[in-house]
Amino acid sequence: MTEANVEAVHRKTRQRLLFTGIHLVLYFSFTLNWTSWGTALGTYVGDTWLTGSLLMFVLLILTFIALETVFLMMSRWGAR
């Protein structure tokens, strides 16, 4: 492999580790539902049937999809 290819692999690995770290922090933030800090998540949101926990779960999934899209776009731009 050439130096440019090795550097590209290192860059993508650093980016993937950063995005994985963000994913893990967000994923483990869901454990707030079982702590005293997350008591507000167990209540209903307004007059709806949605709880804070369910809303947080949906928002986390959408955030994960958005982060993965950003990572793929950055990878595509870096390949050019």
Secondary structure, 3 states (H helix, E strand, C coil): CCHHHHHHHHHHHHHHHHHHHHHHHHHHHHHHHHCHHHHHHHCECCCCCCEHHHHHHHHHHHHHHHHHHHHHHHHHHHHC
